[in-house]
Amino acid sequence: DSGVTQTPKHLITATGQRVTLRCSPRSGDLSVYWYQQSLDQGLQFLIQYYNGEERAKGNILERFSAQQFPDLHSELNLSSLELGDSALYFCASSVGGGGANTQYFGPGTRLTVL
Amino acid sequence: DAKTTQPTSMDCAEGRAANLPCNHSTISGNEYVYWYRQIHSQGPQYIIHGLKNNETNEMASLIITEDRKSSTLILPHATLRDTAVYYCIVRIISNFGNEKLTFGTGTRLTIIP
């Protein structure tokens, strides 16, 4: 158990809909990262937050957005969903602040868009 | 981040040491070598990381060549639960905004009973 929690475990929805994925980082970690894993793209970095502020962006679509709240939990919002958004979405957390800054991953949310 | 090259797949007998190689010939002096593994569709699990020296923890050992162009992850006594995809990742010593992990295709390790 990494200490990172994600909800829900599974999500099934229809095209055009909007969903919110939630992540709680390990106690004491200030950085949260979101990754997407689809069959054809592998694990891809989406976005990073550090202590409530966006820190880095990767291959995140404009239809997707994220935020990190004062209690440090993070939410990833996916809107106007398409079939191709079906994937595993992982959250990771780290202490942040430079150095080795090892990331620890949550169990993921499996999103299925029908 | 430097690119890494790993074998697509490997087998290892249960109880034997599993040696997983990784080539990172373009690594620079300020980049770490990280190893993660992913069991089925679970979240990637951190194994070990190193900069220059060999490292050992309760899960594995990491051997980095003197020129840092390659490394080997060693699982000393492989069990069936070690069957997973293993990712070797090179990542710059972080400064803010440059901490993402870039996953390749990894090595699919199968432990044979």
Interface residues (C-beta under 8 A of the other chain):
Chain A: S2 V4 S31 Y33 Y35 Q37 G42 L43 Q44 F45 Q48 Y50 R55 A56 G58 L88 F90 A92 S94 G96 G98 G99 A100 N101 T102 Q103 Y104 F105 G106 P107 G108 R110
Chain B: Y32 Y34 Y36 S41 Q42 G43 P44 Q45 Y46 H49 Y87 I93 S94 N95 F96 G97 N98 E99 K100 L101 T102 F103 G104 T105
